[in-house]
Amino acid sequence: MKLPKYPIHQLDEFTYQFLSRGPRGDFEMRVLFTQEFAELPTNIYHLAFGCWSYDLQDIDDVVELRNKDADKVLATVTHIALHFLRQHSSAFIFAQGSTPSRTRKYQMGVAKNLKEMPFNIKVKGLVPGTASEPEPRWADFRIGINYKAFILYARV
């Protein structure tokens, strides 16, 4: 990808680390992939990312760093998701922000990174239900439509 991104470190099969660097300092960021429905034979992985909290020993996905590097952070997370898909070619990566505004921010990041994704990568967005069609549905990602969540996967 041509967009600037941070160097990454893969800590284990499902955990990645990088540093957000900006005017507010350096912050350790983590990206975790957790298999959903582990009791079933599925390949759905939830992508979670945020600032690593040493106190909680977990990701803090609520804190707002305001480190003026959001585009670089989102490009790095996209790069990590693509790396994960290369290692797990049958995986489906589910992503949703911890708040609607974060989901919207992630959507803008997907839109910026869309042109640079390999041709075999597919992105779908969860379209909210409407009065005439109350059930949410998955649709091919298009710029200008608001989504509730995203699925990223490799086409075979």
C-alpha positions in Angstrom: 0.0 0.0 0.0 1.2 3.5 -0.8 -0.5 5.2 2.1 2.0 5.9 5.0 1.7 3.2 7.7 3.6 2.3 10.8 6.0 -0.7 11.1 4.2 -3.6 12.7 5.2 -6.5 14.9 3.3 -9.8 15.0 3.3 -10.9 18.6 1.5 -14.2 18.0 -0.9 -15.7 15.4 -3.7 -13.3 16.3 -2.0 -10.3 17.9 -0.2 -7.4 16.2 1.5 -4.3 17.7 2.6 -0.9 16.4 3.4 2.5 17.8 1.3 5.6 17.1 3.7 8.6 17.0 2.5 12.1 17.1 2.4 15.4 19.0 0.9 13.8 22.1 3.6 11.2 22.3 4.2 7.5 21.4 1.3 5.1 22.2 1.4 1.3 21.9 -1.4 0.1 19.7 -2.6 -3.5 19.4 -4.7 -5.3 16.9 -6.4 -8.5 18.0 -8.2 -11.1 15.9 -10.7 -13.2 18.0 -12.5 -16.2 16.4 -16.2 -15.8 16.7 -18.4 -18.8 17.5 -15.3 -20.8 18.4 -17.6 -23.8 19.3 -18.7 -23.9 15.6 -16.6 -24.6 12.5 -16.5 -20.9 11.3 -13.8 -18.7 10.0 -15.2 -15.4 11.3 -12.7 -13.3 13.2 -13.5 -10.1 15.1 -10.9 -7.4 14.6 -10.4 -5.2 17.6 -7.8 -2.5 17.9 -6.9 0.4 20.2 -4.4 1.7 22.6 -2.8 -1.0 24.8 -3.5 -0.5 28.5 -0.8 -2.0 30.7 -3.1 -1.6 33.7 -5.9 -3.6 32.1 -3.7 -5.8 30.1 -6.1 -5.3 27.3 -7.0 -2.9 24.5 -8.6 0.3 25.4 -10.9 0.9 22.4 -12.7 3.9 24.0 -9.8 6.3 24.6 -9.3 9.0 22.0 -5.6 9.7 21.4 -5.9 12.7 19.2 -2.4 12.1 18.1 -3.0 13.6 14.6 -2.2 10.3 12.9 -5.6 8.7 12.4 -5.1 8.1 8.7 -1.7 6.4 9.3 -3.2 4.3 12.1 -6.1 3.2 9.9 -3.7 2.4 7.0 -1.7 0.3 9.4 -4.7 -1.6 10.7 -5.8 -2.2 7.0 -2.2 -3.5 6.3 -2.5 -5.8 9.3 -5.9 -7.1 8.2 -4.5 -7.9 4.7 -1.5 -9.6 6.3 -3.9 -11.7 8.5 -5.9 -12.7 5.4 -2.7 -13.9 3.6 -2.0 -16.1 6.6 -5.7 -17.2 7.0 -7.0 -17.2 3.4 -10.5 -18.6 4.3 -11.0 -16.1 7.1 -13.8 -13.4 7.2 -12.8 -10.4 9.3 -15.6 -8.6 11.0 -15.0 -5.0 12.2 -17.2 -2.5 13.9 -16.4 0.6 15.9 -17.1 0.8 19.7 -19.4 3.7 18.9 -21.3 4.8 15.7 -18.9 7.7 15.3 -15.9 5.3 15.4 -17.6 3.0 12.9 -18.0 6.1 10.6 -14.4 7.0 11.1 -13.4 3.4 10.2 -15.6 3.6 7.1 -13.7 6.7 6.0 -10.5 4.7 6.5 -11.8 1.9 4.4 -12.8 4.3 1.7 -9.3 5.8 1.6 -7.6 2.4 1.5 -10.1 0.8 -1.0 -8.2 1.7 -4.2 -5.0 0.2 -2.8 -6.4 -3.2 -1.8 -5.5 -6.2 -3.8 -8.0 -7.2 -6.5 -8.9 -10.4 -4.7 -10.0 -8.7 -1.4 -13.7 -8.0 -1.0 -15.3 -5.6 1.5 -18.9 -5.7 2.4 -20.8 -3.3 4.7 -23.8 -3.9 6.9 -26.6 -1.7 5.7 -29.1 -0.8 8.4 -32.7 -1.8 8.0 -35.3 0.6 6.7 -39.0 0.9 7.2 -39.7 -1.0 3.9 -36.8 -3.5 4.5 -36.4 -3.8 8.3 -33.6 -6.5 8.3 -30.0 -5.2 8.0 -28.2 -6.7 5.0 -24.7 -7.1 3.7 -23.8 -5.2 0.5 -20.7 -4.5 -1.5 -18.9 -1.5 0.0 -19.6 1.7 -1.8 -18.4 5.2 -0.9 -21.3 7.4 0.3 -23.3 4.8 2.1 -23.3 4.6 5.9 -22.7 1.1 7.3 -23.0 -0.4 10.8 -20.1 -2.9 10.4 -17.8 -4.4 7.8 -16.6 -7.8 6.6 -13.3 -8.2 4.8 -12.3 -11.4 3.0 -10.3 -12.9 0.1 -12.1 -14.1 -2.9 -11.1 -17.5 -4.2 
